[in-house]
Amino acid sequence: MPSKSKKSKSAGRFGPRYGKRVRDKLVKVEIKQRKKQKCPFCGKLGVKRLSKGIWKCSRCDKKFASNTYYLD
């Protein structure tokens, strides 16, 4: 009996659907968007994504709109 293969991090919720490349690309985007990012106002790490394009800095309490998945 074959052993069960590992699922691919956060994209494991899709199981075998959509193909490996697509799921790997999704994992890269999701890892990057969930990291704390550098605030353009105070310059410190503390910006988190609230929803699509809405970001909030935990240090200076500024809420602003920017790119959808991660700040550049």
C-alpha atoms as one frame of an Amber mdcrd trajectory, in Angstrom:
protein
   0.000   0.000   0.000   1.529   3.386  -0.981   2.237   5.898   1.741   0.316
   9.158   1.968   2.128  12.115   0.390   2.621  15.430   2.178   0.368  18.347
   1.352   1.854  21.622   0.188   1.694  24.040   3.169  -1.277  26.426   2.984
  -2.256  25.145  -0.470  -2.808  21.693   1.011  -6.459  22.623   1.440  -6.878
  22.148  -2.335  -5.611  18.551  -2.290  -4.627  17.279  -5.752  -6.628  19.927
  -7.636  -5.221  22.752  -9.832  -1.707  21.304 -10.316   1.552  21.590  -8.391
   2.880  24.763 -10.021  -0.253  26.772  -9.320  -0.354  25.597  -5.696   3.359
  26.389  -5.206   2.868  29.926  -6.568  -0.077  30.404  -4.230   2.021  29.309
  -1.243   4.709  31.887  -2.103   2.160  34.719  -2.320   0.420  33.699   0.914
   3.678  33.459   2.876   4.703  36.910   1.651   1.329  38.547   2.365   1.103
  37.191   5.936   4.508  38.547   6.996   4.764  41.842   8.834   5.909  44.469
   6.361   7.758  47.785   6.621   5.542  50.825   7.241   5.930  53.641   4.677
   5.123  56.244   7.370   7.207  55.261  10.413   9.645  52.875   8.660   9.286
  50.055  11.210   8.108  46.471  10.768   4.518  46.312  11.873   2.198  46.573
   8.890  -0.322  43.755   8.556  -2.856  43.118   5.813  -6.453  43.577   6.952
  -8.146  42.776   3.649  -7.562  43.228  -0.084  -5.415  46.345  -0.399  -6.082
  47.583   3.163  -3.074  47.707   5.485  -2.599  48.834   9.094   0.567  49.621
  11.020   0.529  48.382  14.600   3.227  50.879  15.618   1.844  54.200  14.371
  -1.819  53.096  13.988  -2.077  54.343  10.399  -4.488  52.572   8.086  -3.896
  52.955   4.359  -4.560  51.464   0.957  -1.809  49.980  -1.178  -1.079  46.865
  -3.254  -3.364  43.883  -2.855  -1.040  41.129  -1.604   2.150  42.758  -0.317
   3.833  46.151  -0.042   6.732  46.968  -2.367
